[in-house]
Structures are given as structure tokens and as C-alpha cells.
């Protein structure tokens, strides 16, 4: 679960960081060419994030790449905070501005070198940039072409999900609520981060098989009738002996 949240946070942090680079206050303080190089490098890496977040669970090298990237982006964000704080305090004194620029430019160059190294690893890791389509087109495409999912998953190709899986299973099997409430757990995160895969791992775990007499995997579209769907689920339990499968619902 923590990795899902971390992935979403990294994507959000990237967007915020890129927006901060566009401010005139920051660009006016430092060498324009240096700032543009850092901005371009961050944009290039940002285009690889979607693919990296999908592949990190099957490729440990991609996961390590993301871990290194997260560290460097945190460093960039922290540097921007320090620059903003110091600039506000000393912007009125010209000689302080010069000192500020010299002090931070070396750190910017160091971060740029590290980010450039990460950016050129895309070919080695097999990472591809996201397609350049508009937000409206992306939303329309996502709504009209949502691929159905099933409960089956090839666990031999999944790495690094044991902690999250066990955390969810332990919660589902706990007796804290004494059976008085129906537990609903939401797995949240950006597209391609492995939410469905995590749910599949939990669903197919033998501990769940032993604990729950009835299980159902349900795929729903963007628009659905809650009452009708519930009735279909209940009917499927009675008709399961006839070989009907709930997965495609």
C-alpha cells in the first residue's frame, strides 16, 4: 500500500516541481541555460514515469531506478524550497543575491548530472515515453476502452508486492469488527501502478480460500447500475454449479 501511495506522490511531486521551474523569480536568479537544462531533463524523465511505475513490479532494476529518482526529485524540491526562502530574505540586497546564486548553482549542476544519468537509462531498462495526447482525449480513451479484468494472475512475474498483500490479507482476516460490519478496502493510485494486480494477489491467496466460503471477482464499467449489479452477483452464486463465471460481469 505504501508503494502505491509513494508512486502517486512521486508523480504529483514531479508536476509541482516542473511548475515551480516556470516561475520568473527562479529563472531570474540563475543561469538561464542551466535552469533550462534541468527543466528539460525533468520533463524527459517525467515522460517515462507511467511506464516505469507499471514495470517496477516485474523488473527489480526499474524499481531501483524509481527509488533513485525519488531521492533526486526530493533533493530538487528541497533545493527549490531553500532557494525560495533565501531569496525572500535577501532579494533586496544585491550582493546577497550574488552570493545566493553562487552557493546554489553548484548544487543545481550536481543534481543535473545525476538526473541526466537516470534519464539515459531508459533504453537499458526498456522504458518508453508516454504518448503525447490531450487530457480530453486521454479521458475519452480511458472511458471508452477500459479492458475487462479477471481474477487470474501469474504470480511468478510479480515482485515486491508481498508486504502490501499480507497487510491487506491480515486486515481482511482480522476479527476486530466482530463480524458486525462489512469491510470495504479501497486501493487507490494512478493508472498502471498495480492496483488490480495487488487485488488479484489477495483474491487468489490460499488464506482467503480457507477463510471465505464464497468469493467473487467483479469487473464493472465506468457507468453501472448498483442494484442490478448486486442482483447479478447474488444470482451468480446460485448458478456457479452450472459453470458460470462471475469475472466478466
PASEBA-1860 file (N, C-alpha, C; in nm, 3 decimals):
! residues 249
1> XXXXXXXX> 0.083/-0.120/0.000/0.000/0.000/0.000/0.086/0.125/0.000 ~ 0.194/0.117/0.078/0.283/0.233/0.088/0.345/0.266/-0.047 ~ 0.376/0.161/-0.128/0.438/0.184/-0.258/0.340/0.252/-0.353 ~ 0.210/0.215/-0.341/0.110/0.277/-0.426/0.100/0.426/-0.398 ~ 0.096/0.459/-0.271/0.088/0.599/-0.230/0.213/0.673/-0.272 ~ 0.330/0.607/-0.253/0.457/0.670/-0.289/0.464/0.699/-0.439 ~ 0.412/0.605/-0.520/0.412/0.626/-0.664/0.328/0.745/-0.705 ~ 0.210/0.755/-0.646/0.123/0.869/-0.676/0.186/0.999/-0.631
9> XXXXXXXX> 0.251/0.995/-0.515/0.314/1.116/-0.462/0.430/1.160/-0.551 ~ 0.506/1.064/-0.604/0.619/1.098/-0.691/0.570/1.168/-0.817 ~ 0.463/1.116/-0.877/0.407/1.179/-0.996/0.359/1.321/-0.967 ~ 0.293/1.336/-0.854/0.243/1.469/-0.815/0.358/1.565/-0.787 ~ 0.461/1.513/-0.719/0.577/1.596/-0.687/0.647/1.643/-0.814 ~ 0.652/1.556/-0.914/0.712/1.593/-1.041/0.638/1.711/-1.103 ~ 0.506/1.703/-1.102/0.426/1.810/-1.161/0.447/1.943/-1.089 ~ 0.447/1.936/-0.956/0.466/2.057/-0.876/0.603/2.117/-0.901
17> XXXXXXXX> 0.705/2.030/-0.906/0.842/2.077/-0.928/0.856/2.145/-1.064 ~ 0.799/2.086/-1.167/0.806/2.145/-1.300/0.735/2.280/-1.306 ~ 0.625/2.291/-1.234/0.553/2.419/-1.230/0.637/2.527/-1.161 ~ 0.711/2.487/-1.059/0.793/2.584/-0.986/0.907/2.636/-1.074 ~ 0.954/2.553/-1.166/1.061/2.597/-1.256/1.014/2.706/-1.351 ~ 0.884/2.711/-1.376/0.831/2.807/-1.472/0.818/2.948/-1.414 ~ 0.837/2.963/-1.284/0.823/3.095/-1.222/0.940/3.185/-1.262 ~ 0.909/3.310/-1.287/1.013/3.404/-1.331/1.114/3.433/-1.221
25> XXXXXXXX> 1.070/3.429/-1.095/1.160/3.457/-0.984/1.278/3.359/-0.982 ~ 1.249/3.233/-1.006/1.355/3.133/-1.004/1.447/3.149/-1.124 ~ 1.388/3.168/-1.243/1.469/3.178/-1.364/1.557/3.303/-1.365 ~ 1.510/3.408/-1.302/1.587/3.533/-1.299/1.710/3.524/-1.209 ~ 1.708/3.432/-1.114/1.818/3.422/-1.018/1.939/3.349/-1.073 ~ 1.915/3.253/-1.163/2.023/3.165/-1.205/2.046/3.170/-1.356 ~ 2.157/3.108/-1.397/2.192/3.100/-1.537/2.078/3.035/-1.616 ~ 2.029/3.106/-1.716/1.912/3.059/-1.791/1.936/2.923/-1.855
33> XXXXXXXX> 2.055/2.904/-1.912/2.086/2.777/-1.977/2.085/2.661/-1.881 ~ 2.138/2.683/-1.761/2.143/2.578/-1.659/2.003/2.538/-1.614 ~ 1.919/2.637/-1.592/1.782/2.611/-1.549/1.704/2.537/-1.657 ~ 1.723/2.577/-1.783/1.653/2.512/-1.893/1.695/2.366/-1.908 ~ 1.824/2.339/-1.889/1.873/2.201/-1.897/1.809/2.114/-1.789 ~ 1.801/2.168/-1.668/1.740/2.094/-1.558/1.592/2.071/-1.584 ~ 1.525/2.172/-1.637/1.382/2.161/-1.666/1.356/2.058/-1.776 ~ 1.438/2.061/-1.881/1.423/1.966/-1.992/1.449/1.823/-1.944
41> XXXXXXXX> 1.551/1.806/-1.861/1.584/1.673/-1.809/1.469/1.618/-1.725 ~ 1.413/1.701/-1.639/1.300/1.659/-1.557/1.179/1.623/-1.643 ~ 1.154/1.702/-1.747/1.043/1.672/-1.838/1.063/1.539/-1.909 ~ 1.187/1.512/-1.950/1.217/1.386/-2.018/1.191/1.267/-1.927 ~ 1.235/1.277/-1.802/1.214/1.169/-1.706/1.065/1.154/-1.674 ~ 0.996/1.267/-1.664/0.853/1.263/-1.633/0.775/1.184/-1.737 ~ 0.820/1.188/-1.862/0.753/1.114/-1.969/0.772/0.963/-1.955 ~ 0.869/0.922/-1.873/0.897/0.779/-1.853/0.827/0.721/-1.731
49> XXXXXXXX> 0.770/0.809/-1.649/0.716/0.765/-1.520/0.606/0.660/-1.532 ~ 0.511/0.682/-1.623/0.399/0.589/-1.637/0.447/0.447/-1.665 ~ 0.540/0.435/-1.760/0.590/0.303/-1.797/0.672/0.241/-1.684 ~ 0.751/0.324/-1.616/0.833/0.274/-1.505/0.747/0.223/-1.391 ~ 0.639/0.294/-1.360/0.553/0.253/-1.250/0.482/0.121/-1.281 ~ 0.456/0.094/-1.409/0.395/-0.033/-1.448/0.495/-0.148/-1.439 ~ 0.620/-0.122/-1.479/0.719/-0.229/-1.492/0.798/-0.258/-1.365 ~ 0.785/-0.172/-1.263/0.867/-0.189/-1.143/0.838/-0.320/-1.069
57> XXXXXXXX> 0.718/-0.375/-1.085/0.681/-0.496/-1.013/0.733/-0.622/-1.081 ~ 0.769/-0.612/-1.210/0.827/-0.726/-1.281/0.977/-0.712/-1.300 ~ 1.030/-0.593/-1.277/1.172/-0.568/-1.303/1.233/-0.493/-1.184 ~ 1.317/-0.562/-1.110/1.378/-0.502/-0.991/1.468/-0.383/-1.026 ~ 1.530/-0.386/-1.144/1.616/-0.274/-1.184/1.534/-0.147/-1.207 ~ 1.414/-0.163/-1.259/1.325/-0.047/-1.276/1.284/0.009/-1.141 ~ 1.257/-0.081/-1.047/1.220/-0.037/-0.912/1.334/0.041/-0.847 ~ 1.457/-0.008/-0.865/1.573/0.063/-0.810/1.588/0.199/-0.877
65> XXXXXXXX> 1.562/0.203/-1.007/1.569/0.330/-1.082/1.469/0.430/-1.025 ~ 1.348/0.384/-0.997/1.246/0.472/-0.939/1.285/0.519/-0.800 ~ 1.346/0.430/-0.722/1.391/0.468/-0.587/1.496/0.579/-0.594 ~ 1.593/0.562/-0.686/1.696/0.666/-0.704/1.633/0.797/-0.752 ~ 1.539/0.783/-0.844/1.472/0.902/-0.898/1.397/0.976/-0.789 ~ 1.327/0.901/-0.706/1.251/0.963/-0.597/1.343/1.044/-0.506 ~ 1.460/0.988/-0.477/1.556/1.059/-0.392/1.601/1.189/-0.456 ~ 1.631/1.184/-0.586/1.682/1.304/-0.654/1.573/1.411/-0.667
73> XXXXXXXX> 1.449/1.368/-0.691/1.340/1.466/-0.703/1.314/1.533/-0.568 ~ 1.324/1.455/-0.461/1.314/1.514/-0.327/1.423/1.620/-0.308 ~ 1.544/1.588/-0.355/1.655/1.682/-0.342/1.628/1.811/-0.421 ~ 1.573/1.795/-0.541/1.540/1.913/-0.622/1.435/1.997/-0.552 ~ 1.332/1.931/-0.500/1.224/2.004/-0.433/1.275/2.076/-0.308 ~ 1.362/2.009/-0.234/1.420/2.071/-0.115/1.506/2.191/-0.153 ~ 1.582/2.176/-0.262/1.666/2.286/-0.310/1.581/2.407/-0.349 ~ 1.470/2.382/-0.415/1.381/2.490/-0.455/1.323/2.561/-0.332
81> XXXXXXXX> 1.292/2.484/-0.229/1.242/2.545/-0.105/1.347/2.636/-0.043 ~ 1.472/2.588/-0.039/1.580/2.667/0.020/1.605/2.794/-0.060 ~ 1.602/2.781/-0.192/1.624/2.898/-0.278/1.514/3.001/-0.256 ~ 1.389/2.955/-0.251/1.276/3.046/-0.232/1.285/3.118/-0.098 ~ 1.322/3.043/0.007/1.332/3.102/0.141/1.442/3.207/0.147 ~ 1.560/3.172/0.094/1.672/3.265/0.096/1.648/3.387/0.008 ~ 1.583/3.365/-0.105/1.557/3.476/-0.196/1.463/3.578/-0.133 ~ 1.365/3.530/-0.062/1.270/3.621/0.005/1.340/3.704/0.112
89> XXXXXXXX> 1.437/3.643/0.178/1.506/3.713/0.287/1.609/3.814/0.236 ~ 1.669/3.785/0.119/1.785/3.865/0.078/1.770/3.932/-0.059 ~ 1.652/3.920/-0.118/1.636/3.968/-0.254/1.661/4.118/-0.266 ~ 1.642/4.194/-0.157/1.657/4.340/-0.162/1.803/4.385/-0.158 ~ 1.890/4.293/-0.124/2.032/4.329/-0.115/2.106/4.261/-0.229 ~ 2.159/4.338/-0.324/2.216/4.283/-0.446/2.331/4.188/-0.420 ~ 2.418/4.221/-0.327/2.536/4.136/-0.303/2.494/4.002/-0.242 ~ 2.385/4.003/-0.168/2.335/3.877/-0.112/2.279/3.788/-0.222
97> XXXXXXXX> 2.216/3.850/-0.322/2.162/3.774/-0.435/2.275/3.705/-0.510 ~ 2.387/3.775/-0.529/2.503/3.717/-0.597/2.557/3.598/-0.518 ~ 2.567/3.614/-0.386/2.614/3.504/-0.300/2.519/3.386/-0.307 ~ 2.390/3.415/-0.307/2.288/3.311/-0.315/2.303/3.230/-0.444 ~ 2.321/3.301/-0.555/2.334/3.234/-0.685/2.455/3.142/-0.688 ~ 2.570/3.191/-0.643/2.692/3.111/-0.645/2.681/2.988/-0.556 ~ 2.615/3.006/-0.443/2.605/2.896/-0.346/2.516/2.782/-0.398 ~ 2.413/2.815/-0.470/2.318/2.712/-0.512/2.346/2.656/-0.651
105> XXXXXXXX> 2.419/2.730/-0.735/2.441/2.682/-0.871/2.520/2.552/-0.874 ~ 2.616/2.536/-0.784/2.694/2.412/-0.781/2.604/2.293/-0.746 ~ 2.508/2.314/-0.658/2.415/2.207/-0.622/2.321/2.175/-0.738 ~ 2.281/2.278/-0.811/2.196/2.256/-0.927/2.269/2.172/-1.032 ~ 2.397/2.205/-1.056/2.477/2.130/-1.153/2.493/1.985/-1.111 ~ 2.513/1.962/-0.982/2.529/1.826/-0.931/2.401/1.745/-0.950 ~ 2.287/1.806/-0.918/2.158/1.738/-0.938/2.131/1.713/-1.086 ~ 2.170/1.808/-1.170/2.150/1.792/-1.314/2.227/1.672/-1.367
113> XXXXXXXX> 2.351/1.655/-1.322/2.433/1.540/-1.365/2.368/1.408/-1.323 ~ 2.317/1.402/-1.201/2.254/1.279/-1.151/2.125/1.248/-1.227 ~ 2.047/1.351/-1.254/1.922/1.331/-1.327/1.947/1.293/-1.473 ~ 2.051/1.351/-1.534/2.087/1.314/-1.671/2.123/1.166/-1.679 ~ 2.196/1.119/-1.579/2.235/0.978/-1.576/2.111/0.889/-1.570 ~ 2.015/0.926/-1.486/1.891/0.848/-1.476/1.812/0.854/-1.606 ~ 1.812/0.969/-1.671/1.734/0.987/-1.793/1.784/0.897/-1.906 ~ 1.915/0.877/-1.915/1.971/0.798/-2.026/1.963/0.648/-2.001
121> XXXXXXXX> 1.909/0.607/-1.887/1.895/0.465/-1.858/1.769/0.405/-1.920 ~ 1.688/0.487/-1.987/1.560/0.437/-2.038/1.576/0.324/-2.138 ~ 1.678/0.332/-2.225/1.698/0.226/-2.324/1.740/0.095/-2.257 ~ 1.829/0.105/-2.161/1.876/-0.015/-2.090/1.762/-0.083/-2.016 ~ 1.676/-0.003/-1.955/1.564/-0.056/-1.875/1.441/-0.088/-1.960 ~ 1.443/-0.048/-2.086/1.328/-0.074/-2.173/1.209/0.015/-2.144 ~ 1.235/0.138/-2.101/1.127/0.230/-2.068/1.091/0.315/-2.190 ~ 0.963/0.335/-2.211/0.916/0.416/-2.323/0.840/0.537/-2.272
129> XXXXXXXX> 0.847/0.645/-2.348/0.778/0.767/-2.309/0.629/0.755/-2.336 ~ 0.550/0.824/-2.255/0.405/0.822/-2.273/0.367/0.893/-2.401 ~ 0.253/0.854/-2.457/0.203/0.918/-2.578/0.161/1.061/-2.549 ~ 0.187/1.150/-2.640/0.152/1.291/-2.622/0.010/1.315/-2.674 ~ -0.090/1.300/-2.588/-0.228/1.327/-2.625/-0.287/1.423/-2.525 ~ -0.393/1.489/-2.563/-0.453/1.588/-2.475/-0.523/1.520/-2.358 ~ -0.547/1.598/-2.252/-0.615/1.545/-2.135/-0.755/1.497/-2.174 ~ -0.824/1.577/-2.260/-0.959/1.540/-2.300/-0.959/1.408/-2.377
137> XXXXXXXX> -0.861/1.391/-2.467/-0.853/1.268/-2.545/-0.820/1.149/-2.457 ~ -0.730/1.171/-2.361/-0.692/1.063/-2.270/-0.811/1.017/-2.188 ~ -0.891/1.112/-2.140/-1.007/1.076/-2.058/-1.110/1.001/-2.141 ~ -1.131/1.049/-2.265/-1.227/0.983/-2.353/-1.183/0.842/-2.386 ~ -1.053/0.826/-2.414/-0.997/0.696/-2.447/-1.009/0.600/-2.330 ~ -0.979/0.650/-2.210/-0.985/0.566/-2.092/-1.127/0.520/-2.065 ~ -1.225/0.609/-2.084/-1.364/0.577/-2.055/-1.421/0.476/-2.153 ~ -1.377/0.486/-2.281/-1.435/0.401/-2.384/-1.362/0.269/-2.403
145> XXXXXXXX> -1.236/0.260/-2.352/-1.158/0.139/-2.376/-1.099/0.084/-2.247 ~ -1.185/0.065/-2.148/-1.139/0.004/-2.024/-1.138/-0.147/-2.042 ~ -1.022/-0.209/-2.031/-1.011/-0.352/-2.053/-1.067/-0.429/-1.936 ~ -1.152/-0.530/-1.963/-1.204/-0.613/-1.854/-1.090/-0.684/-1.782 ~ -1.108/-0.709/-1.654/-1.007/-0.779/-1.577/-1.064/-0.909/-1.523 ~ -0.978/-1.006/-1.498/-1.018/-1.133/-1.438/-0.938/-1.152/-1.310 ~ -0.976/-1.255/-1.234/-0.911/-1.275/-1.104/-0.776/-1.345/-1.116 ~ -0.748/-1.405/-1.234/-0.625/-1.481/-1.250/-0.505/-1.389/-1.265
153> XXXXXXXX> -0.391/-1.431/-1.208/-0.268/-1.354/-1.218/-0.149/-1.449/-1.212 ~ -0.047/-1.423/-1.293/0.075/-1.504/-1.293/0.168/-1.451/-1.185 ~ 0.166/-1.514/-1.067/0.243/-1.464/-0.953/0.393/-1.479/-0.973 ~ 0.436/-1.565/-1.065/0.580/-1.584/-1.088/0.644/-1.460/-1.149 ~ 0.562/-1.371/-1.204/0.615/-1.250/-1.268/0.600/-1.126/-1.181 ~ 0.552/-1.144/-1.057/0.527/-1.030/-0.970/0.631/-1.026/-0.859 ~ 0.692/-0.911/-0.839/0.792/-0.894/-0.734/0.758/-0.773/-0.647 ~ 0.795/-0.781/-0.520/0.784/-0.666/-0.432/0.646/-0.632/-0.383
161> XXXXXXXX> 0.550/-0.725/-0.393/0.414/-0.695/-0.350/0.375/-0.770/-0.223 ~ 0.465/-0.852/-0.167/0.430/-0.935/-0.052/0.386/-0.852/0.069 ~ 0.457/-0.743/0.095/0.423/-0.662/0.213/0.282/-0.606/0.203 ~ 0.250/-0.546/0.088/0.117/-0.489/0.069/0.009/-0.597/0.070 ~ 0.039/-0.710/0.006/-0.058/-0.820/0.001/-0.087/-0.872/0.141 ~ 0.016/-0.898/0.218/-0.004/-0.951/0.354/-0.076/-0.852/0.444 ~ -0.048/-0.724/0.424/-0.114/-0.621/0.505/-0.265/-0.621/0.479 ~ -0.303/-0.632/0.353/-0.445/-0.636/0.319/-0.512/-0.764/0.368
169> XXXXXXXX> -0.443/-0.877/0.350/-0.500/-1.005/0.392/-0.518/-1.009/0.543 ~ -0.418/-0.963/0.616/-0.429/-0.962/0.763/-0.547/-0.877/0.809 ~ -0.569/-0.767/0.739/-0.683/-0.681/0.775/-0.815/-0.752/0.745 ~ -0.823/-0.816/0.629/-0.947/-0.885/0.591/-0.977/-1.004/0.682 ~ -0.873/-1.068/0.733/-0.891/-1.186/0.817/-0.901/-1.153/0.965 ~ -0.880/-1.027/1.001/-0.886/-0.989/1.142/-1.029/-0.991/1.193 ~ -1.043/-1.009/1.324/-1.175/-1.014/1.387/-1.203/-0.889/1.469 ~ -1.137/-0.779/1.434/-1.153/-0.657/1.512/-1.296/-0.605/1.514
177> XXXXXXXX> -1.368/-0.629/1.403/-1.504/-0.577/1.395/-1.608/-0.676/1.446 ~ -1.563/-0.794/1.487/-1.651/-0.897/1.543/-1.766/-0.931/1.448 ~ -1.742/-0.918/1.319/-1.844/-0.955/1.222/-1.961/-0.860/1.215 ~ -1.954/-0.746/1.278/-2.068/-0.653/1.281/-2.073/-0.562/1.159 ~ -1.962/-0.548/1.089/-1.960/-0.460/0.973/-1.899/-0.531/0.853 ~ -1.941/-0.488/0.736/-1.881/-0.539/0.613/-1.765/-0.447/0.576 ~ -1.646/-0.504/0.568/-1.527/-0.424/0.540/-1.515/-0.392/0.392 ~ -1.485/-0.268/0.362/-1.458/-0.226/0.225/-1.321/-0.159/0.224
185> XXXXXXXX> -1.231/-0.211/0.143/-1.096/-0.157/0.133/-1.076/-0.100/-0.006 ~ -1.039/0.025/-0.013/-1.013/0.090/-0.142/-0.862/0.092/-0.168 ~ -0.822/0.047/-0.285/-0.682/0.055/-0.327/-0.674/0.170/-0.427 ~ -0.607/0.275/-0.388/-0.606/0.396/-0.471/-0.468/0.420/-0.531 ~ -0.466/0.489/-0.643/-0.339/0.522/-0.707/-0.362/0.555/-0.853 ~ -0.260/0.608/-0.918/-0.270/0.643/-1.059/-0.276/0.517/-1.145 ~ -0.321/0.533/-1.268/-0.330/0.420/-1.359/-0.196/0.355/-1.385 ~ -0.195/0.221/-1.388/-0.072/0.148/-1.417/0.017/0.123/-1.298
193> XXXXXXXX> -0.029/0.154/-1.178/0.056/0.140/-1.059/0.044/0.002/-0.995 ~ -0.046/-0.083/-1.045/-0.055/-0.219/-0.993/-0.169/-0.242/-0.896 ~ -0.272/-0.158/-0.900/-0.385/-0.174/-0.807/-0.458/-0.305/-0.833 ~ -0.487/-0.333/-0.962/-0.558/-0.456/-0.997/-0.474/-0.579/-0.964 ~ -0.344/-0.572/-0.993/-0.255/-0.684/-0.964/-0.253/-0.716/-0.815 ~ -0.247/-0.613/-0.733/-0.248/-0.633/-0.588/-0.378/-0.698/-0.544 ~ -0.490/-0.654/-0.599/-0.620/-0.713/-0.565/-0.625/-0.860/-0.608 ~ -0.566/-0.891/-0.724/-0.564/-1.029/-0.772/-0.482/-1.119/-0.680
201> XXXXXXXX> -0.369/-1.067/-0.633/-0.284/-1.145/-0.542/-0.357/-1.177/-0.413 ~ -0.430/-1.079/-0.360/-0.507/-1.100/-0.237/-0.619/-1.200/-0.262 ~ -0.689/-1.183/-0.371/-0.805/-1.268/-0.404/-0.766/-1.415/-0.417 ~ -0.649/-1.442/-0.474/-0.608/-1.580/-0.502/-0.525/-1.643/-0.391 ~ -0.498/-1.571/-0.285/-0.418/-1.627/-0.176/-0.493/-1.741/-0.107 ~ -0.421/-1.848/-0.072/-0.485/-1.965/-0.013/-0.550/-1.935/0.121 ~ -0.501/-1.835/0.192/-0.563/-1.797/0.319/-0.704/-1.746/0.299 ~ -0.725/-1.676/0.188/-0.860/-1.628/0.156/-0.950/-1.744/0.117
209> XXXXXXXX> -0.893/-1.842/0.047/-0.971/-1.960/0.008/-1.022/-2.035/0.130 ~ -0.937/-2.047/0.231/-0.975/-2.121/0.351/-1.075/-2.046/0.437 ~ -1.066/-1.913/0.437/-1.149/-1.833/0.526/-1.289/-1.807/0.471 ~ -1.297/-1.777/0.342/-1.426/-1.738/0.283/-1.482/-1.849/0.195 ~ -1.604/-1.888/0.227/-1.670/-1.994/0.152/-1.705/-1.947/0.011 ~ -1.746/-1.822/-0.001/-1.782/-1.765/-0.130/-1.694/-1.645/-0.160 ~ -1.647/-1.639/-0.285/-1.569/-1.524/-0.330/-1.618/-1.485/-0.469 ~ -1.606/-1.359/-0.501/-1.645/-1.314/-0.635/-1.552/-1.204/-0.682
217> XXXXXXXX> -1.511/-1.214/-0.807/-1.431/-1.108/-0.870/-1.521/-1.038/-0.971 ~ -1.542/-0.910/-0.953/-1.635/-0.837/-1.038/-1.565/-0.722/-1.108 ~ -1.578/-0.717/-1.239/-1.528/-0.603/-1.317/-1.648/-0.519/-1.360 ~ -1.642/-0.389/-1.332/-1.753/-0.301/-1.371/-1.700/-0.190/-1.461 ~ -1.788/-0.134/-1.541/-1.752/-0.025/-1.631/-1.762/0.107/-1.557 ~ -1.734/0.217/-1.628/-1.743/0.349/-1.566/-1.884/0.378/-1.515 ~ -1.985/0.334/-1.593/-2.125/0.356/-1.554/-2.190/0.220/-1.531 ~ -2.252/0.204/-1.417/-2.318/0.077/-1.388/-2.432/0.099/-1.289
225> XXXXXXXX> -2.525/0.003/-1.289/-2.641/0.006/-1.200/-2.608/-0.074/-1.075 ~ -2.597/-0.009/-0.961/-2.557/-0.075/-0.838/-2.654/-0.186/-0.801 ~ -2.784/-0.158/-0.806/-2.885/-0.257/-0.768/-2.880/-0.377/-0.863 ~ -2.876/-0.347/-0.993/-2.871/-0.456/-1.090/-2.746/-0.539/-1.078 ~ -2.633/-0.474/-1.053/-2.507/-0.546/-1.037/-2.511/-0.636/-0.914 ~ -2.566/-0.585/-0.804/-2.577/-0.664/-0.682/-2.662/-0.788/-0.704 ~ -2.774/-0.772/-0.774/-2.861/-0.887/-0.803/-2.789/-0.991/-0.887 ~ -2.711/-0.943/-0.985/-2.637/-1.035/-1.071/-2.532/-1.113/-0.992
233> XXXXXXXX> -2.467/-1.044/-0.898/-2.368/-1.111/-0.813/-2.433/-1.220/-0.731 ~ -2.546/-1.190/-0.669/-2.615/-1.287/-0.585/-2.664/-1.406/-0.668 ~ -2.715/-1.379/-0.789/-2.761/-1.488/-0.875/-2.646/-1.578/-0.917 ~ -2.528/-1.518/-0.936/-2.414/-1.596/-0.983/-2.371/-1.701/-0.883 ~ -2.388/-1.673/-0.754/-2.352/-1.771/-0.653/-2.439/-1.896/-0.664 ~ -2.565/-1.878/-0.696/-2.657/-1.991/-0.707/-2.638/-2.067/-0.836 ~ -2.585/-1.998/-0.938/-2.569/-2.064/-1.068/-2.428/-2.111/-1.093 ~ -2.340/-2.097/-0.992/-2.199/-2.133/-1.012/-2.181/-2.280/-1.044
241> XXXXXXXX> -2.275/-2.363/-0.999/-2.265/-2.507/-1.025/-2.281/-2.537/-1.173 ~ -2.343/-2.443/-1.246/-2.362/-2.463/-1.389/-2.243/-2.416/-1.471 ~ -2.138/-2.373/-1.399/-2.015/-2.334/-1.467/-2.007/-2.189/-1.505 ~ -2.100/-2.107/-1.455/-2.095/-1.965/-1.487/-1.981/-1.898/-1.411 ~ -1.920/-1.802/-1.477/-1.805/-1.734/-1.417/-1.842/-1.588/-1.392 ~ -1.815/-1.538/-1.273/-1.852/-1.401/-1.238/-1.755/-1.298/-1.293 ~ -1.635/-1.340/-1.325/-1.530/-1.245/-1.363/-1.571/-1.145/-1.471 ~ -1.643/-1.187/-1.578/-1.670/-1.092/-1.686/-1.779/-0.990/-1.656
249> X> -1.845/-0.993/-1.541/-1.958/-0.904/-1.515/-1.919/-0.758/-1.534
END
